[in-house]
Amino acid sequence: MRVFVDGKEIELLPGARLVDALDKACANPANGAIIGVVKGRGEKSRVTNSYWLNTSKGKLRIELIDSDLQRIWHENVDKISGSTVRWASSDGVAFGPFASTLSFARDANEYSRWEVVLGAAGFEAENTQIIFVRRRHTAAYGTPKDGVVLGHVVGGKNTLDRLQAGDEIQGIEPIVEWQDITMKLATTDLTTPIEEDNEIFTKVEAELIEDAPIGAEFFLALTRDGFFKVDSVSSSYISSDQLLTVPIVFEHREPRLEGLVTVRTSGRGLGRIFVYKQDRTSNPGHSAVARITSGMDMIKLAGPGQLITFNVLPERIMLMGSSLKDAQMQMQVRGIEAEVEGHEGEDAVVVKQEPGATMAILKHKKVRLFSIPAARLVCVQLYDDLAPKTLDYFRHVTGLKERSVGPLPVYFVYENTLLFKPEIEAVNLKELLPENKPTGPVPAGSIAVSNQVSKKIGLVGMKLVDDKRYGPSGEKFEATNIIGRVLEPEKLKDVSEGETIYIREVR
């Protein structure tokens, strides 16, 4: 029996199951990630009322409304293609003229932003023009008495604002939507039976965009465990909220074609990462960071809450948490010069690297490593099931959302209690409601964050001895959110105020 695994043809015995195919192909999906199975392909087309208008300033997408004006459009679409800007103002921009059978009126009408209308310049049908409305206003354009609006601009709205005298509609393309009638499924059940000619997909492969080094690193941080967690699905994209609200700069803009990966860099949804299943125009709030090179079937199969195995190239350069010796060897193998600042003994570990972005390191073939004695790198275990919201804050302020090691500046030390004031201020961004409050003695080594009951909200604390009255941040139990524990509390016994310790999460 012939089947295909990630494009590779293999032979299986009749009655084989999914696990047999994965073993034969040496495929290793991430733990808990979905596997796609396609049993037959097919599509059927559906004509829509949407069109791409290719202008000299970029693309506009319009959607016609169901009215008699569609007849005028279809009769004259070849004339509209090739027409130039007749006039442009803050109210709108008109292309034409062309002769039509438009039945016009001389009345003034109110027009709204993004509407598309047909009008008769000078109230003459021989001078018909198509008008794109830029702002709400009232005017007499010689539009029909019945049914003023032809359609609406639904894509490329930024292109509309840039059009001016001399610009041209260079072409018009009808948009055909394809309905997928493929028999397919996404599963984590390795006992699923396999049939002849089934296509099996275990992973998605992506390539980073060189012009977006910071955004590319952001995407590498999201997929650092080898998978992409799907939080939302629409007809045109899947998205992940695992780095939601984490600030990220805009770097690179391009049309959001199928397979493009973008990150939202402003407004609502900051830090959300999108992978596109259908073409969309570019957006000033979306920075392109990567492109899918194989495995789009997995993107189209995935549902909310599911994990997709992701391989991203080039591989991430993340040396933080590694021994200095290992980090130097890794860089030597990749032909990258590594400068060292700080402790260089046998026990040295890397806690910072500059530049932090993989693409920037590869471009310059150089990286600076900051190292400390291993005794100042503290391993912690965090309680995701017990304090997920507080940990969202904690990982944000320590940088553990994106990196394997994070700094914690020592704010105050007293009576076997250490208080830390994070470098990043995020109290106003994150809710710190009471969560996982102690109900009995707090064990030695516990880590906590002061919740909103406390006057010192957001303060991080660690306790080196058991305590029946106060939490690790020095607060009463009702003001204390326990988030984890220190695995090596002995490393904290001689810590001083003003010092910075570094923590590594054991995942």
NUTORMI-835955 format. One record per residue (C-alpha): residue in one letter; z, x, y. Coordinates in steps of 0.2 Angstrom, whole numbers, plus 2048, in hexadecimal, padded with zeros to 3 digits. Layout:
AZXY
...
# end
This chain:
M800800800
R7FB807811
V805805820
F80780E831
V817815839
D81581A84B
G80381C848
K804827839
E7FC820829
I807820819
E806819807
L81480F800
L8168067EF
P8157F37EF
G8257EA7F3
A82B7F87FF
R8377F480D
L8397FB81E
V845809819
D83881080D
A82B81181B
L83781A827
D83C826819
K82A82A815
A82582D827
C83583782B
A83982B839
N84A82B841
P84D81C84D
A85D81D857
N86C814850
G86B802852
A85A80285A
I84C7F6856
I83D7F984B
G82D7F084F
V8227E9841
V8117E3845
K8087D9837
G7F87D483F
R7F07D5851
G7E87C885B
E7E67C286D
K7DD7B4876
S7D97B3888
R7DD7A7896
V7D57A68A6
T7E17A58B5
N7E07A08C7
S7E57B28CC
Y7DA7BF8D3
W7DB7D28D9
L7D37D58E9
N7CF7E88EB
T7CF7EC8FD
S7CD7FD906
K7E07FD908
G7E57F98F7
K7E67EA8EB
L7EB7D88F0
R7EF7CB8E2
I7EC7B98E6
E7EF7A98DD
L7E579A8E1
I7ED7898E1
D7E677A8D8
S7DB7728E5
D7CA76D8EA
L7C977D8F4
Q7C77878E4
R7B57818E4
I7B178A8F5
W7B979A8EE
H7AF79A8DE
E79F7968E7
N7A17A48F3
V7AC7B28EA
D79D7BD8EA
K79B7BC8FD
I7AE7BE8FF
S7AC7CF8F5
G7A57DB902
S7AB7D2911
T7B47DC91F
V7C27D892B
R7BC7CB938
W7CC7CC941
A7DE7D293F
S7EE7CE948
S8017CC945
D7FD7BA93F
G7F17BF931
V7E07C792D
A7D07BF929
F7C17C591F
G7AF7BE921
P7A47B6927
F79B7AD919
A79279C918
S79A78F90E
T79B77C90C
L7AC77B913
S7B176B91B
F7BB77092A
A7C7768937
R7CB76D949
D7DE769947
A7EB777949
N7F677A939
E806783935
Y803792929
S81079B91F
R8117AE91B
W8077B390B
E7FC7A390C
V7E97A5909
V7DE799913
L7CC796916
G7C6792928
A7B6790932
A7B579C940
G7AF792950
F7B0783945
E79F78893C
A79E787929
E79279692A
N7A07A0931
T7AD79D923
Q7BA7AA921
I7C97AD916
I7D97AF91F
F7E97B8918
V7F87B2922
R8057C0927
R8127B692F
R8167A3932
H80C79C941
T80278E947
A7EF78F94A
A7DE786949
Y7D478F93D
G7C8782938
T7D077F928
P7CD76F91E
K7D675F922
D7DB75D910
G7E376C907
V7E577A914
V7EB787908
L7DF7908FB
G7ED79A8F3
H7FA7A78F6
V7FC7BA8F6
V8077BE8E7
G8047D18E5
G8007E08F0
K8097D88FF
N80C7E9907
T7F97EB907
L7F67DB911
D8017E391F
R7F67F2920
L7E57EA922
Q7DC7EC932
A7CB7EB93A
G7BE7F5930
D7C77F191F
E7BD7E9911
I7BF7DF901
Q7B67EB8F5
G7B77E08E6
I7BF7D18DE
E7C57D08CC
P7CB7C08C3
I7DB7C38B9
V7DA7BE8A7
E7EA7BC89E
W7EB7C088B
Q7F67B6880
D7FC7C1872
I7FB7B8861
T8007C8857
M80C7C5849
K81A7D184C
L82D7D384C
A83B7DE852
T8497E2845
T8577ED841
D8577E782F
L8517F6824
T84F7EA815
T8407E181D
P8317E0811
I8227E9816
E8107E3813
E7FF7EC812
D7F87F2823
N8087EF82C
E80B7F983C
I81D7FF83E
F82380684E
T834810850
K833818861
V82C818872
E82682987A
A82682C88D
E82083A898
L82983D8A9
I82083D8B9
E82084E8C2
D8208478D3
A83183E8D0
P83D84B8CA
I84D8428CF
G8478318C8
A84183A8B9
E8538418B6
F85A8308B9
F84F8298AB
L8548388A0
A8668338A3
L86382189E
T85B82788E
R86683688A
D86D82E87A
G85B82B873
F859819877
F85580C885
K8617FD886
V8577EE88B
D8617E3897
S8547D789D
V8427D2898
S8357C98A1
S8227C689E
S81E7D68A8
Y82C7E28A4
I83C7E789B
S84A7EE8A5
S85B7F78A2
D86A7F68AD
Q8748048A6
L87380E8B6
L8747FF8C1
T87B8028D3
V8798158D1
P87081C8E1
I85F8238DE
V8528298EA
F8408238EC
E8338308E7
H82382A8E0
R81981A8E3
E80A8148D8
P8048038D1
R8107FD8C3
L8037FD8B5
E8077F98A3
G81280789C
L81980D8AD
V82C8108AF
T83380D8C0
V84580D8C7
R84B8028D5
T85080C8E3
S8567FF8F0
G85C7EE8F2
R8627E28E4
G8617EB8D3
L8637FD8DA
G8638098CB
R85A7FC8BF
I84C8048B5
F83C7FA8B0
V82F7FD8A3
Y81F7F38A7
K8167E889A
Q8097E28A6
D8017E98B6
R8097E68C6
T8067ED8D7
S8107FB8DF
N8217F78E7
P82A8018F5
G83A7FE8EC
H8348058DB
S8328178D8
A82781C8C9
V8308288BE
A8278298AD
R8198228A3
I81981B891
T80D826886
S80F81C876
G81980E86E
M81580087B
D8167F486C
M8297F786C
I82A7F387E
K8217E387C
L82C7DE86C
A83D7E2874
G84A7D5879
P8597D4883
G8687DE87C
Q85D7E9870
L85B7FB870
I84A80586F
T849817869
F842821877
N83B833877
V83883A888
L82E84A88D
P832856893
E84385788B
R852856896
I85A86689C
M86C86289C
L87787189A
M88786A8A1
G89586A893
S88C878889
S893889887
L88C895893
K8858A0885
D87C89187D
A87588B88E
Q86E89D892
M86689D881
Q85E88C883
M857892894
Q8508A288D
V84789887F
R83F88D88D
G83A89C898
I8468978A6
E8508A38B0
A86389F8B0
E86F8A58BD
V8818A48BA
E88F8A08C7
G8A18A08C2
H8AA8A58B2
E8A08AE8A5
G8AC8B2897
E8A98AD885
D8B289D888
A8A7898897
V89F886898
V89287F8A4
V8998718AF
K88B8718BC
Q8788768BE
E86D8778CD
P8608708CE
G8678618C4
A85585A8C0
T84C8608B1
M83B85F8BA
A84186A8C8
I8488778BC
L8378778B2
K82D8788C2
H8378878C9
K83B88F8B8
K84C8928BF
V85E88B8BE
R86F88F8C4
L87E88C8B9
F89088A8BE
S89C88D8B1
I8AF88C8AE
P8BB8918A0
A8BB885892
A8CD881895
R8C88788A5
L8BC86C89C
V8C585D895
C8BE852888
V8C283F88A
Q8C0830880
L8BC82088A
Y8BF80E884
D8AF804887
D8B47F587E
L8C57F3887
A8C07F8899
P8AD7F789C
K8AE7F28AE
T8BA8008B3
L8B080C8A9
D8A18088B3
Y8AA80D8C2
F8B281D8BA
R8A18238B3
H89981F8C4
V8A682A8CE
T8A68388C2
G8938398BF
L8968368AC
K8898288AD
E87B8358AF
R8838458A9
S88D84B89B
V89A8538A6
G8A384D8B5
P8AF8548C2
L8C084D8C6
P8C98558D6
V8DC8568D4
Y8E484C8E1
F8F784C8DD
V9028538CE
Y91384D8CB
E91F84A8BB
N91184C8AE
T9058418B8
L8F58478BF
L8EC83D8CC
F8D983F8D0
K8CF8398DF
P8BD8388DA
E8B08418E5
I8A58318E6
E8AB8228EF
A8A78128E6
V8B68068E8
N8AB7FB8F3
L89D7FB8E6
K8A77F78D7
E8B37E98D2
L8C47F08CB
L8CC7E18C5
P8DB7E28B9
E8D47E78A8
N8DC7EE898
K8ED7EF8A1
P8FB7F7896
T9077EB88D
G9137F8887
P91780B889
V90881588F
P904823882
A903835888
G8F183A88C
S8EC829893
I8DF8288A1
A8DF8198AD
V8D88138BE
S8E28098CA
N8DB7F88CC
Q8DB7EC8DB
V8ED7E88DA
S8F17F98DF
K8F08008F1
K8E880F8EB
I8DA8078E2
G8CE8128D8
L8DA8208D6
V8D88298C5
G8E882F8BB
M8EC8388AB
K8FD8378A3
L904846899
V91383D891
D91782C88B
D91D820899
K92580F897
R92480A8AA
Y9158118B2
G9038148AE
P8F98248AF
S8F48218C1
G90681F8C6
E90580C8C8
K90E7FE8C0
F9067F78B1
E8FE7E88BA
A8F57F48C5
T8EF8008B7
N8DE7FF8AD
I8DF80A89E
I8CD81189B
G8D081F88E
R8D982E888
V8D984188A
L8D584A87A
E8DC85A87F
P8EB85788B
E8F2868889
K8E486E894
L8EB8648A3
K8FD86C8A3
D8FA8798B0
V8EE8708BB
S8F18718CE
E8EE8668DD
G8DD86A8E5
E8D58708D5
T8C78678CD
I8C78648BA
Y8B785F8B1
I8B78528A3
R8AA84F895
E8A983E88C
V8A983F879
R89D832875
# end
